[in-house]
Amino acid sequence: MRILFLGSPNFAKIILESLLNNGHKVVAVVCQPDRPAERGKNLKMPEIKPFAIENKIPVLQFDRVNEHIEEIKKLDFDIFVTASFGQILSRDFLSLGLGLNVHPSLLPQLRGATPIQTALLMNLKQTGVTIQKMKYELDAGDILEQERIDINENDDYCSLEFKLAKLSCNLLQKALQKIQNNTAVFIAQKGTPTFTKLIKKDDGFLDFTKSASELLGKVKALAYNPGCYFFIDKTRIKILKAKTSDDRLDIGEISSNGRGFVVGCSEGSLEILELITPNGKRASGQAFLNGYHGERKVNN
């Protein structure tokens, strides 16, 4: 099929690669504009863009894709597919033809922009992927394909995103085959919808008046983007990996259990396995604690 693909991050890039491997013709990729990198003023391309360029696929970058419908109309496509695109498509855009959205949750659960992060924040045991027909209502379209997967104890955002992207590739291919064969059956969503919220940088702050399990969910979901952190002696410490511990400590108290760097929470403790030191280097929690000589108390 001739496909117009809309998506920007790594999740979308994996799905785009699958479309090409399955013999589909991608007429263009629509993605977000290049943005300033976190540090410095250099522009950073969306993760999908270099892959598209390497595969000689035209790339269109719009802040507001709905303002460029006339340009989109000139493209010859059978169907458009969206995956983590990050913009709401207008009714005029949706009228251009059949559109499928790849959404990494079991709709109607976790509608919105951050379903992978939210599943980890909520410490869910399962999530999944839904292939839905595009509709002018947030993730409310009829379902063509849906499948669930387990969230393992060691999953974080990176590992769960990869598993969901791979599942998305398989389900999208099934959906496209059904459309080609005129056997597609769309089923209305059933149940009460739940919604995700946008993630802000401040959401990564670790408040040790919360339970250890709640903070672990936050580390798994947000450690790499936008980042999880707390303060010791007013120094910001960025956390990459952690696990819960049965050690009994006061809230915010820092100690070593002989294996690592442990901080007391309202319920249980959080063991810090890996972090970014104030000078920007990765280190194990134990190595950081061995070299730390200040007050062993978190600044909440």
N, C-alpha and C positions, 0 to 999 in steps of 0.2 A: 504493500500500500504506500501511497504518497502521503507523508505525515509532516505536519507543521508541529514542531516540538517547542514547548515553553517550559523553561526551568533554569535554575542557576547553580545550586550547590552540588556537592559531590554525590548526593543521593540521586539527583537528576542526571548527572554524568554517567553513572553506572547504568541507568535505564536507557539512556541514549545509545550507549555502546551495545547494549543488548538488541535494540531495534536494528542497528546496522548489521549485527551478526546474524540476525534472523532474516536478512534480505530485504528489509523495508527501505524505501527511499525517503530520506529526511530532506525536505526541500529547503528548510531554514530552521535555525534555532533562535528563539527569542529569549533574551535573558536580561537581567538587571545591568545597568551601566557599571563601568569600572568605578571603584570607590577608593578613597584614601586608605592606606594601610593603617593598622592600629598605631604603629610607631613610624614617625617620619611622614613625609608628604608624598611618597611614591604611590601611584595608583595601583590597586590590586584588581586583577580580572576575576570575574566569577569563575568558579572551578570548572564549569562546563565549557567555557570559551576556548581555552587552549586546545582541548580535545576536539571541539568542532572545527577549529581552524586546521588542525593537523589532518582531519578527515575531509577537508575541502567542502565543508558545509557552510553556507552563508550565515553570518551572525548578525542579528538585529538587536540593538540594545536601546531600550526605552524606559524612561522614568514612568511614563504613563502610556501603556500600550493602547489604551482605548482611544487615544488621540491620533493613532496611526492606522486606523482601520482601512483607509483607502489604499495604503501601502500594502497591508496584509492581503487585501482582496486581489492584488495582482499576482499573488503566489498560487500556483496550481497544486492544491492538496485535496486528498480525499477525506481527511479527518485531522483534527488537531488533538494533541495530547499534552496535558500539563502535569508537572511533578515538582512540587516545592518551588513554584514560580513566584509567589509572594505579592501578586497583584490581583485585585478583584476584576474579573472580566465583565464588561457591560452587556446589556441585552443586545445591543447592536453587534458586538463581537460574537456573542453566542449564536446569533442568527446566521453566521457565516457557514455553519454546517455542524455536523456531529462532533462533539468534543468529549473526550474521556479524561477523567482526573485520577491520578494515582495517589491515594491517600494512605499513609502508614498508620492506620488504626482500624479497629473493628467498628465502623460507623453503624449507628449514630453516636457511638462513644468517641470522645476526644475530637470533635470538630475543631477546626481552626489551624493556626500556623505552627504550633509546637507539640504535635502529638507524641513524638518520640521522647522529648524531654519530659513531658507531663507523665507519661507512663512510668518513667523512672522516678520522678518526684513522688508519685503516688505509691511507689513500691508494688506495682501491679505484677502479678505472676504470669499474665499472658497479654499479648497484644496481637496485631495482625496487619493485614493490608486489604484495602477495598479498592476495586476499580469501579468507579461510578460515572454515570452520565452527567455531564456538566449542566448546571442549573443556576438560575440567578437567585441563589440563596446559599449561604455558606455551607458547603459540604453536605447539601441536602438531596443531591441527585439520586436517582434510582440506581440500584446495585446490579452490576453484571457479573463480577467475580469477588469473592471474599474468602480469606483463609487466615487462620490463627496460628501463632507460634508461641512457644514458652519463652519467658524472660528468665534467663539463668542467673544464679546468684552472683556470678562474676561479670555479668554484662554491664557495660557502661554505654555512653552515648555512641562512641565510635563502633563498638562491636554490634550493638543493636541496630544502628543505622545500616551497617553492611548487611546484616541478616535480612532486614526488611527490604532493602534495595534488591537483593537477590530474589527474594520471594516476589517482589513487584515485577521483576523481569518475566518470571514464569507466568504470573497471572495476566499481565498485559498481553503477552503473546497469545494466551488462550482466548482472551477477549477479542483481540484483533482477528483471530482465525474465525471465531463465531460470527463476527460482523461480515467478514469476507464471504462466509458460507450462508449468510442470511439465516443463521440459527440463534442469533443473540436474543436473550430474554432478560429484560430489565425488571427488577423487583423493587418495589418501594421499601424504604427503610422502615424498620419496626422498632418500637421502644422509645424511651425518653432520651433526647439528645443530651450530651454533656459537652462542655466547651473548654478549650484551652485558652491561655492568655499569652500575650507577647512576653518574652523574657527580656528583662533589663539588666544592666551591669550590677545594680545594687542587689538583685535577687541572688547573686552568688555569695553574699555575706553569710558566714556561718555563725549563728547565734547559739551558744552552748547552753542557753536556758531551754532549748528544745531537746527532744530525745535524740539519742545516737542514731536510731534507725531513720529518723526524719532527715538528719544531716547527711547520712550516708546516701540516701536517695538524691539529695541535692548534689553531692560530689559526683555521683555517677552521671547525673543529667547535665551538669553545668561546668564541670572542671575544665574542659577544654574551650568552651565558648558559652558564656562570656568569661568564665573563670570563677573559682571558689576561693575565698580568702578569709582570714581573720587577722587580728593584730596582737603582737606581743611587744611590750614596751614601745607602743605606737608605730612599730614596724609592720608593714603589710607582708603577710606570709601567704603565698598562693599554693593551694593544695591540688595535687593531681590524682592521687589514689588514696583510699582509706578503707577501713573495715570497722565493724563494731567490736567492742571488747566488753568483757564482764568485769573489768577492773572497777573498783569502787573509789571514786574521787569526788571532791567537791566540784561544783559547777565552775568550769574555766580553769581548774587546777591542771598543771602539766606535770607528767611524771614519765618514768621509763618502767616498763614491765619486764625488762631484760631482753625484749625483742624489738621494741620500737617506742615511738613517741605517742603518748596517750594523753587525751584531754577529757576531763570530766564533763558530762552532760546532765540534764535534768533526769534522764533515765539512761543508765548505762554510760559507756565511754566510747570515744572515737579514737581509733588507732590510726595515726597518720603514716602511711606507707611510703609516699613519694611526694615531694614538694619542689617549688621553685624558691631558692634562697633569695634574700634581698639583693644580692649581686647578680641575679638572673641565671644561676646555675641550677640544674636538676640535682636533687640529692635524696637519699632515703631519709625517712623521718628520724631513724636512729642516728645517722651520721650528722644530721643537723643538730640534734639534741646533744650529741657528744661535744660539739663545738660551741654550744650556747652557754653563756655564763651569766645571763641576766636573771631577772625575776621570773620564776616559773608560774606565771599566771597570765591568762588571756585577757586582753582589754576588750570587754564587751560593751 
